[in-house]
Amino acid sequence: MFVGVLVVGLSVAELPLVASDIAAQEISAQEAGDRQVGGQGVGEREQASAELRAKAVSTKAIELDDLPKPAAELAALIDEGAVSFCTGRIPWSEMRDARDRTGVAGTRYRLAAETRAEFKYDYKSRMRWRERRERGKKIVWISVRFSAAELKVVHVIWFRRPPAADDFWSDSIVQHEFDHVRLSTHPMLRKLFAEKLKATSRFQHELPADQQVSEELVNGLVRERVKDAFEEISDLVKIRYKELDRQTRHGLEPLPAKSELSQWLSEKAASDDSKN
């Protein structure tokens, strides 16, 4: 079972004012597209990234082989988040009004980059159910055991003009983009998803008097419960993305050291270190 969600974040980098250009600054937006993507292997994740890039018009892939080797932490993050890069003309039509999305419309800004993070989940479940009459109502009690539940994300980062290869990994926009990737690959998200699925392992549903209980009905009710749990996770990511942009003024300022988001990113780093 798969679901896609939309997550938006922005980063801003200052540029010299050009007389013929109304933009004194560039905007970099993180946005997750709605998709339904299957597959669990590395090759399938790469295919999902390629399919996402294929949505973009007039773009060219930025190959990792054309860039210097990233630091070990970034290399691991690229693999975990299935991150790829592209450049070229504005690829997605909804990016045309990016200035309106920043809350700073009318100022000297233009879009510089965008990251699309496609969230998805899949799961397997075994269900048991029993129909009962309670206070004159027809109730079905459902018990679910989930197995192989996974929360996955694929990222594609688009640049209007990519940073020079030699400085790519140290570029401020790239670093800010990867802070968003760190948020959307935080291990707490998978843990919360698993906990929410566990919390919905037993529930009841009232049926109309003339409705019969069927496997199709029970499957649908379980799907709705899983979808609700997933949307709670995606809503949390949206909040984190927006908060990162608010606290850093879209990447212009460092994240306050004592902020909750800073703690989140520190936890992510500690989790990555424990894997090495």
C-alpha positions in Angstrom: 0.0 0.0 0.0 1.6 3.3 -1.1 0.8 7.0 -0.5 2.5 10.2 -1.6 2.6 13.5 0.3 3.5 17.1 -0.2 6.2 18.8 1.9 7.5 22.3 1.2 10.6 24.0 2.6 12.6 27.0 1.3 16.2 28.2 1.5 17.5 31.6 0.4 20.9 32.6 -0.8 21.9 36.3 -1.3 23.1 37.3 -4.8 24.5 40.6 -6.2 21.8 42.8 -7.7 21.7 42.7 -11.4 20.2 45.7 -13.2 18.3 43.7 -15.7 17.1 41.3 -13.0 14.5 41.9 -10.3 16.1 39.2 -8.1 18.7 40.1 -5.5 18.2 36.7 -3.9 17.5 33.2 -4.9 15.1 30.8 -3.4 15.6 27.1 -3.0 12.4 25.1 -2.3 12.0 21.6 -0.8 8.8 20.1 -2.1 7.6 16.5 -2.1 5.4 15.4 -4.9 2.4 13.1 -4.8 3.3 9.6 -6.1 2.6 6.0 -5.7 5.9 4.1 -6.1 6.6 0.5 -5.4 9.8 -1.5 -4.9 12.2 -2.1 -2.0 15.6 -2.7 -3.7 18.4 -0.2 -4.4 17.8 -0.6 -8.1 14.1 0.1 -7.7 14.9 3.3 -5.6 17.1 4.5 -8.4 14.3 3.8 -10.9 11.9 5.8 -8.7 14.4 8.7 -8.7 14.7 8.5 -12.5 11.0 8.5 -12.9 10.7 11.6 -10.7 13.4 13.4 -12.7 11.6 12.4 -15.8 8.7 14.6 -14.7 10.9 17.6 -15.0 11.0 19.2 -18.5 14.3 20.5 -20.0 16.5 19.3 -17.2 19.8 17.5 -17.1 20.9 15.0 -14.5 23.9 16.0 -12.4 25.8 12.8 -12.0 27.6 12.0 -8.7 30.5 10.8 -10.8 31.0 14.3 -12.1 31.3 15.7 -8.6 34.1 15.3 -6.0 33.6 12.4 -3.6 31.3 13.6 -0.8 32.2 13.2 2.9 31.2 9.9 4.4 28.2 11.4 6.2 26.9 12.9 3.1 27.5 9.8 1.0 25.5 7.8 3.5 22.7 10.4 3.5 22.6 10.3 -0.3 22.2 6.6 -0.2 19.6 6.5 2.6 17.5 9.3 1.1 17.9 8.1 -2.5 19.1 11.6 -3.4 19.8 12.6 -7.0 20.4 16.0 -8.6 19.3 17.8 -11.8 19.6 21.2 -13.4 18.0 23.2 -16.2 14.9 25.3 -16.7 12.3 25.4 -14.0 11.0 21.8 -14.3 7.7 21.6 -12.5 4.8 24.0 -13.4 3.8 24.6 -9.8 7.2 26.2 -9.1 6.2 29.2 -11.2 4.6 30.9 -8.3 7.3 30.0 -5.8 7.7 33.6 -4.6 4.1 33.5 -3.4 4.7 30.4 -1.4 7.6 32.0 0.5 5.5 34.6 2.2 7.8 37.3 0.8 6.0 38.0 -2.5 6.9 41.4 -4.0 10.5 41.3 -2.7 13.6 40.6 -4.8 13.7 36.9 -4.9 13.8 34.1 -7.4 13.8 30.4 -7.3 17.3 28.9 -7.2 16.7 25.2 -6.3 14.1 22.8 -5.3 14.1 19.4 -3.6 11.3 17.0 -4.1 11.0 14.4 -1.4 8.5 11.6 -2.3 7.3 9.8 0.8 5.8 6.4 0.6 5.1 3.4 2.8 4.3 -0.2 2.3 3.2 -2.9 4.7 1.9 -6.4 5.0 -0.8 -7.4 7.5 -2.8 -10.3 8.8 -6.3 -9.5 10.0 -8.9 -11.2 12.1 -12.4 -9.8 12.7 -15.5 -10.6 14.6 -19.0 -9.2 14.3 -20.9 -8.4 17.5 -24.1 -6.7 18.6 -23.5 -4.0 21.3 -26.4 -2.0 22.6 -28.4 -2.7 19.5 -25.6 -1.6 17.2 -23.8 -3.8 14.7 -20.1 -3.7 15.5 -17.1 -5.4 13.9 -14.0 -5.8 16.0 -10.8 -6.0 13.9 -7.4 -7.2 15.1 -4.3 -6.5 12.8 -0.8 -7.8 12.9 1.6 -5.8 10.8 4.8 -7.1 9.3 7.4 -5.6 7.0 6.0 -2.1 7.5 8.4 0.4 5.9 8.5 4.2 5.5 10.6 5.3 2.5 11.6 8.6 0.8 13.2 9.5 -2.5 14.7 13.0 -3.1 15.5 14.9 -6.3 17.3 18.3 -5.9 17.0 20.7 -8.8 19.4 23.7 -9.2 18.8 26.6 -11.5 22.6 27.0 -11.7 24.5 24.2 -9.8 27.4 25.3 -7.7 30.9 24.8 -9.1 31.9 21.1 -8.8 35.0 21.9 -6.6 32.8 23.7 -4.1 29.6 21.8 -4.5 29.4 20.0 -1.1 30.4 23.1 0.9 28.0 25.4 -0.9 25.5 27.0 1.5 22.4 26.1 -0.5 23.5 22.5 -0.9 24.2 22.3 2.9 20.7 23.7 3.6 19.1 21.4 1.2 20.7 18.5 3.0 19.4 19.7 6.3 16.0 19.2 4.9 17.0 15.7 3.7 18.3 15.0 7.2 14.9 15.9 8.6 13.0 13.7 6.2 15.3 10.7 6.8 15.3 11.0 10.6 15.0 7.6 12.2 12.3 8.9 14.6 9.9 9.1 11.7 10.1 5.3 11.1 9.9 4.7 14.8 6.7 6.8 15.1 5.2 5.2 12.1 5.7 1.7 13.7 4.3 2.9 17.0 1.2 4.3 15.3 0.6 1.1 13.5 1.0 -0.9 16.7 -1.5 1.4 18.4 -4.1 0.6 15.7 -3.7 -3.2 16.0 -7.2 -3.5 17.5 -10.1 -1.3 16.8 -13.9 -1.4 16.2 -16.1 0.0 13.5 -19.9 0.4 13.5 -21.7 -1.0 10.5 -25.1 -0.1 9.0 -27.7 -2.8 10.0 -27.9 -4.1 6.4 -24.1 -4.2 5.7 -22.3 -7.5 5.7 -18.7 -7.9 6.9 -16.3 -9.0 4.2 -12.6 -9.2 3.7 -12.8 -6.3 1.2 -14.5 -4.1 3.9 -11.9 -5.0 6.6 -9.0 -4.4 4.2 -10.4 -1.0 3.4 -10.8 -0.1 7.1 -7.2 -1.2 7.8 -6.0 0.9 4.9 -7.7 4.0 6.2 -6.1 3.5 9.6 -2.6 3.1 8.1 -3.2 6.1 5.9 -4.2 8.2 8.9 -1.0 7.1 10.7 1.1 7.9 7.7 -0.5 11.4 7.3 0.4 12.2 10.9 4.0 11.5 10.1 3.9 13.5 6.9 2.3 16.4 8.8 5.2 16.3 11.3 7.7 16.5 8.4 5.9 19.5 7.0 6.1 21.3 10.3 9.8 20.5 10.7 10.6 21.7 7.1 8.7 25.0 7.7 10.3 25.5 11.1 13.8 25.0 9.7 13.2 27.6 7.1 11.7 30.0 9.6 14.5 29.7 12.1 17.3 30.0 9.4 15.5 32.6 7.2 15.5 30.0 4.4 19.2 29.2 4.9 20.6 32.7 5.3 21.3 32.2 9.0 22.6 29.3 11.0 20.2 27.2 13.0 20.1 28.3 16.7 22.2 25.8 18.6 19.7 25.3 21.4 16.6 24.9 19.2 14.6 21.7 19.1 15.4 21.3 15.4 19.1 21.5 16.2 18.6 18.7 18.6 16.8 16.7 16.0 19.6 17.1 13.5 22.1 16.2 16.2 20.1 13.1 16.9 20.2 12.2 13.2 24.0 12.7 13.2 24.4 10.5 16.2 22.2 7.8 14.6 24.3 7.9 11.5 27.5 7.7 13.5 26.2 4.6 15.3 25.8 2.8 12.0 29.4 3.3 11.0 
